[in-house]
Each structure stands twice: as C-alpha cells, then as structure tokens.
Amino acid sequence: MKRILIIPSDHGGGRGHVSRCLYLAGLLRSFGKESAIVLEPKHYSSGTGSDYKTFLLDTRKDRFVKYQFKKPFKPGIKLKSKVYKRPAFVEFNSLSYQVPRDGYWTPKLVNFRFEQLSKIIEQFKPDLLVGDTHFLTFLAGEKFKIPVIQITRLAGYPPQPEFFWWKENSANFKQPLALGPFMPLLNELHLSDIQKAEDLLKGNKYLIPAIPEVEPIKGSDESVTFCGPLAEVKTHNQNIPFFNEESTFPKIYVSIGGGAGRSQERKFFDAILAIFDMQEYSVLVSTGNRIKADKLNGKSVNVHFENWVHGPSAIEQSDLVIYHGGYGTTMEVLANMKPSIVMPSHSEQEGNGRRLESLEIGKTVHFCNDRQDLNFEWPFGEYNMRAGFDFDLDGKQLLDETKKLIYGDSIEKLKSLSANLIKAKEDFNIEKLLGL
C-alpha cells in the first residue's frame, strides 16, 4: 500500500483535525508512504500543508449550486430565536449538529462536494482513505471500493458514540435531521444501514488519537487502534521571558484557545486580571491577538498579557494550565504532566474537561452558567441547541480549584497517564495499521 489520501474535517473555526492529519502525513512519509491531504479554501490558500501534496475541496463554489427552484430557494440555517449578542457557551449533544454547520444543506450541495472529492480520488488514485470527522470519506470509500481508516474519538465512534457521557442526555434537545441531505447519495450507493450522523464516519479501522483512559471506547476490538497523540510532544524550549523572572510563585499559563472562538473576550481577560491580581501566582495570559495585550498590561505585577505565546513551551514551563479544552492542548497538558482547568466554549470542549476531571487531574469551570434554547430552521426542519449568554465567572471557585490542583496529588496520576500516552505513541505501528 503506497498512496494514502487524508481527508480532515476542515469547516470549523480551528485546525485541530487538520493538525492531526498533517502529523499523520509526516509519519507516513517517514515510512516511505506517499500521501496527500484534502483541504478547504481557508487552510489551502494559507499554505497549510505546503510540505505535502494537497488538493482543494473548493466549498467557495457551493454558491453556484446552492440556489434551487423550490422552497427554500436559498437554503441555509435560519436562527428563529431572538438574541441580542453572541452566546458565550453553546451546548449540543451529538455530531449531527456538524452537518448543518458544515454547509451540507441540500442533496445538491452534498453531491457537488462529493463529485469534487471523487475527481480528486480519480486523479490521485489512492490505495487507502484516512478520514478525520469528514462526512464524505466513508461514502467515497464505498463508491471506489477503497478501504477507510477513520480518526475518531468516543464522542463520534460510529458503533457506539457517547457524547454526553458525563451526564444524562437531556430530552430538551431536538437534533437536526442530519441524514436528510445525504439520503439520495446513500440510496445511490445502496447504503441502507446508515441510521445516524456518526454512521457516516464508519471505517474498516478506527484510529484513536489518545489512550483508553482518556477515550474509554467500550467493546473495542481489533478494528480499534489507540495511537497516543497525533501531535509532537517533544521538549519545547522556547524562551518565555515572564516565566523566567525571579519568583517563588507557581506559574499559571492561560490560553483563550483556537478557532472555536469565544465571545465577550474583554470580560474574560478583565475577570482573569481581577481574580488573580495580588494572588501568590505568576499568571501569563495569551490573548491570541483578540485583544491587544498593551490594553491590559500595567495593572498588575503578577498577571501579564501577551498577544501571542508559544503554547507548548508555556505549558511545559507552567505549574497549571487554564485553557478552552481543545484536543491539541489536552494532549500537551497530559504529555507534560500539568494539571489543568478547562473553561469551555461548547460541549465538545466540556467533554475533554470532564474527562480530566474524572481522572482527578483537572477541573471544568464554566464562565457562563445561564442556559436558554436556541431554535434554528434549515431545509430539513427545525432543531435546537442550548446557549449561555451572561458572563458570570465565579472567582472564588476558580481560585479554590487552582489551589487544589497545584498543591494536591494530581501530579502522581499525571505521571502515570503521561507515561501511558508516550508509550502508546512510541508503540504505534503504522505499517501494521495500513495492512488492511
């Protein structure tokens, strides 16, 4: 097996799926395998993956096929609820919500993208497809009779997905009818056993970028491989000047996170400043250029803001990490044995925080606790999510959890998890995995 086409989900705000796939492409190259990556316009035009062969799945051209001669004439997502500001937290309970988010609004749009992907496959002639939460990978494998490996996690594991594993799945959610836009294509491919959105992510084998303690997939068999983090976890030694200043205080690194976004950023930064000012911690905050650091600095001697910080180095040099709950940072804090506090912007991030909490090495702290229904309409009916709008971070809770984690016994648990994570990464036999 020589040619592998890698297809990450590339329609969200961040680059978590893309980063995993770039790392995998590098690993494949080291074993003499030729791979290519399919990207959407944002990452393709920015030069992401320029070290590898890339193909463009041009979703900008969706506009040429979006309009139709029946209602809705201009399909899309319509917010039915009245809101007056962006939500600070969004709650949902399955991957079905990713279908409308990713613009799969009509069968015509699904077919248009599928035809683009089919042409890429015909041009590259891969022996294997690797998908990372992309809804067309499995379907392409079925059309071209090419085996498929899916990078997945517990929340989206097709045989038995568990999204809200930490609490009872609320009956208040009305999920979008995610399979609606795919039904003509599913019928064309004679796929009658697809019952839910996660079934679109089926594969011959599943690659889990973690360890069983972090992603406890039940009933896993020889089709499931735990490979540890699909990311570099080597020592990072970039200089972090603020952490080099002479101080006996524990060091805390705060990162607002990547592309998923967070509203009310200024309130968040002001709250961090007020809560940690004059406390016995040295706190470094990366604003991610959302707010210019010079607007926040000069108000505290122990809380310092930077527009950008080399995250892996800051994590390695800190005693506690406060972050949004993304996959990449979660792997970094585990590999570097750092206790952490997750302040999520949506349910998938909260799931990562709840897992760290269940392992007694982290805590989830919400900065927004009100919830109300957000009702939407799209070509296949109505659905809802829940959202929080009012910023109300509990400073006492944050300080209490910070103290418990820094001065508690989490480090011993982290040592064991970190060792298991690194071992899984080192033991991962990609050539065995490719032997489908």
N, C-alpha and C positions, 0 to 999 in steps of 0.2 A: 504494500500500500504506500503510494508515493505522494499523492496530491490530496490536500485537505482544504476544504472551503469552510471558513469560520464565519458565522452569521450572528453577531450580537444584537440584542435589543438596543436600538440607538435613537429612540424617540423621546426619552425623558430628558430631564434637565442636566443630569450629571454624566459621568463617563465610567461608572463602576463596571458595567457589563463590558464596555469596550476595553477598559484597562485589563480585565481578566483575560480577554481574548488576545490582546497584544502580548501579554506574558506567555500565554499558551503558544502563540506563533513563534516566539523566541525559543521556547523549549523544543518545539517541533524542528526548528532549524538546526538546533544543536545535535539532533539525531538524524540529520540529513533528509528531513521530510520537507517537501515543498508545500507551502500553504499560502492562502490569500484570504483577505478579510473584506467582508461586505460592510460598507459604511453609508450612512445617510449624509445629506449635504453638510451639516454643521461640522462634523469631525472630518469628513472627507476634504472639504475646502480649507480647513485649518492646517492640513498636513499631518494630522494624526495618523500614525501607522506608516509614515513615509519610508521607513526602513523595510517595509514589506510590500508585497503586491496587494493593491487594494482595488475594489470595484465600487462604483457608485450606484446605490439604490436611490434614484432621484425622486424623493417624495415631493419636491417642488412642482413636479409635473402633475401631481394629483389634481391641480386646479383645472386641468384640461378635460378631466373626465368626471369631475365632482358633480356638476350640474346634471339634472335629469328632467324628463318631460312629465313627471308625475310628482305629486306631493310626497315629501318636501322637495321643492325644486332646487333648493340649495341646502343639502343635508349637512348636518353638523350637530353640535351639542348646544342646547339652549338651557341656561340657568333659569329655573322657574321661581326660585325663592328670592325675596328681596334682601340684598345685603348692601352694606354701606362701606365695607372695607374688606381687604383680603383676609382670609382666615389665617390664623397663626398655627393651627393644627387641623389636619384632615384625617378622618377615621373611615376606613373601609375594611372589608373582611374577606376579600379574595382577589385573585388575579383577573377576574372578569372585568374589573374597572379599567384595566390596562388596554382593553380592546378599544373603547371609545377614545381614551386618552391618546392612543397611538394613531388615531385617524382612520381606523377600519370602520367606516360609517355605512358603506353600502357594498353589495356584492361586486359592483362595477369597480370600486376602489380596490377591493381585495384582489380581484382578477388582474387589475392593472399592475399592482405591485408584484403579484405572483408571476406575471409574464416577464417583468423586468428581471426578477430573480432567476427565472427559467433560462433566459438568454445568457445570464452570467454563468450559469451552470453549463450550458451548452458550449460556451467559449472556453471556460477553464477546464472542463472535463474532470471534476474531482472524483476520487475513489471513496471519499468519506465526507459527510457534512457534520460540522460541530455547531450546535446552536446554543445560545445563551439567552433564554427567555424571549426568543423571537417566534412569533406565531406562524411563520411560513416555513420554517426549517423542516419540520416533520412532514408537512404536505409535499414539499419539494422532494424529500427522500422517497415518499410513496410514489410520486409521479415518475421519477427517474430510476427507481429501484436501487437507490444508494443507501447504505447503512448510515444511521444517525446516532451521534453521541450528543446528549443534552447536558449542559452545565446547569445544575439546578440546586435548590435548597428545599428545606422542609415545607416552606410556605407554598411552593409551586410543584412539588414532587407529584407527578401525574397519578401514580397508583393510589396514593393516599395523602393528599395535601392537607396540611394543618396550618392555617393562617393565624387564627386567634387561639393558639394552644394554651395561652396563659389565663384565659377567662372564657366563660360560656359565650358562645356565638349569639349575639343579640338578634332577636327576631325583628328588630326595628329596621334592619337593612333590606332594601329591595334592590337586588343586584341587576345590572344591565343584562339583557338577553344577548350575551356575548357571542353566541354561535350564529345569530341571525345573519350577519353579513357573510359568513363562511359557508352557509348551507348549500348554495348552488355548486361551489367548488368541492365540498365534501361529497355531494351526490355524484359529481362527475368522476371523482376518484374512488367511488364505491366504499366510502368510509362511514359505515353506519354505527360504529361503536363509540363515536365521539359524543360525550354527554355534557361536558363542561369545558370552560376555557382552558383549564390545566391539561385536558386531554390533547389539546393542540400542541402541547410541548412533549409529547411522547417521544421515546427514542429506543434504539436497540440496547443502549447502555446509558447509565447516568453517572456523571462526574460531579461529586460533591466537594466544593472548594473549602473544606473545613475538616473537622473530626467529629466522630459520633457524639461526643459530649456537647458539642456546640450545635450540631444538626442531627438530633436523635431520630433518624428516619426508621420507622417501625417496619419490621418484616423485610429488611433489606437483604438482597441475595447477591448472587454473583454478577448480576447486572449493575450493581452499585459499587462505585469506587470512591473512597474518601482519599483525597489527594493533598489535604492541607491547603494553605492559602495559595491561590494563583496570583502571587504578587511577590516582589522582592522583600525579604525580611532580614537582609544582611545588615551589619552595623552601619549606621549613618553617623558621620562625624562632622557635619557642617556646623560651623560656629553659631551659637545662639547667645549674642552678647548679654542680654538681660539675665540669662541664667548663669552667666559667668561672673556676675557681680558678687562680691563677697556678702554672704548672707547665711545664717543658720536656719532660715525658714524653709519648710518644704516647698517645692516648686510645683506649680499648677499650670498646665497648658490648656487654654480654652480655644476651641476652633468652632466657628459657626457652621462649617460644613460646605459641601459642594453644591451641585446644580439643582438639588431639590428645592432650594430656596427657602426663605423664611421671611415673613412679613414682620413689620414693627421692629426692624433691626436696631434702631436707635434706642428704643425702650429696653431691648435685651442688653445692649452694651452698657447703658446707663445703670441698669439693675446690677450687672456684674460688678461694675465700679463701686456702687453704693454698698453692696453686700460684703465685698472683700476688702474694701478700704480700711486700713488700720488693723486688719487681722494679721495673725502671725503666719502669713503665707506670701510667697513671691509669685504673683499671678501674671502670666503672659497671655495676651489675647490677640488672636489673629482676626482682623475684621474682614479678610477676603476682599478688600477694596470696596465693600458695600458702604462703609462709612469711612471717611479719611481719618487715619489714626491721630493726626495732629489736632483734630477737633475734640479728642477725648483725653489726650495726654496732658500732663501738668497738673492734674487734680488729685493725684495720689502718689505716694512714694513707693508703694508695694504692688500697684496694679499698673501694668504697662501695655500699651496697644501698638501693634504693628499692622501695616496694610497687608503684608504677606510674610509668612513664616514657613521655613522648610519643615513641614509637618512631621515626617519620620524622625528627623533629628530632635525636634522639640519633644516628641513623645519619648524618645529614648532618654532624654536628659531630665524628664519631669518625674515627679512622685505621684501625680494624679492627673488624669486627662478628663476634661469636660468637653463633650462633643455631641454631634447630632444623631449618631447611631448608624452611620453608613458602613457598608461591608468592609471597605478598604481600611478605614481607621479601626474598626473592630479587630481585624486581623493584626494590625500593628500593635494595639494595646495588649493583645493576648501574647503575641510573639515576644514583646518587650517586657512582659510581666508587670503591667501597670494597671492598678485599679482605676475604675472609670465611672463617671456619671453621664448618663445619656439623657439629653434633652431633645426629644424627637419632634419633627415637624409633621410626621404622618405615621400610620400604623406599621408599615414595614420596618421603619427605623425603631419604633417602640418594641417590636418583636425582638430585635437584636439586644436592646437594653434589658428586656425582661429575661432573656436567656442569661446574660451576665449576672443579673440579679439572682436567678435560680441557682447559679453556680457559686453564689456568695462572693463574687469578685467585682461587683458593680451595683449600681442603683439607677433606676429610672426616675427622673424628676420632671414633672410637667410644668411648663411656664404658662400654660393656658388650660384651665380646667372646666370652663363652661362648654356645653355641647348643645347644638341645635341641628335639626335636619337641613340638609341642602338637597333640594329636589331638582332633577335635571330631566330634559326630554331630548331624545335623539331618534333617528328613523325607526328604531325598534322598540319604542315605547318610553316609559318613564323609569327612572331609577333614583336612588338617593345615596348620599354619604352623610356623615355627621361631621360637624366642624366646630372649632372653638375660635372665638374672635378676641376675647378680652385677655390682655396680658396681666397675669397676676402671680408672678414667680414668688414663692414663699422663701424668703431669705433665710429664716431660721432653719427650715428643712434642709436647704442647700448646705448651710454651714454644718449642721449636725451630721449629714451624710458624708460630707467631706472629711470631717474629723474621724468618723468611724472607719472609713476606708483607708485613710492614711495611717492611722495608728492601730488598726485592727490586725487580724491574722490573715487577710486576703492574700498576702504575698506567698504563703506556703501553697495555697491552692493554685495560684497563678504559675508557680514554678512547675507543678505537675502538668497543667494544661499546656503551657508553653513548650515543655519537652515533648509532649504528645503531638503537638501541632508541627513542630520542626521535624520530628521523626516521620510523620505522615508525608510531609513534603519531600524528605530525603528518600523515603522508601517508594515513592510514587513511580511506578514503572509504566511509562507512557507507551513503550513498544508493546507491552502486554495488552494494554487497553486498546491499542489500534488493531490488535489481532482479532477482528470480528469474524 
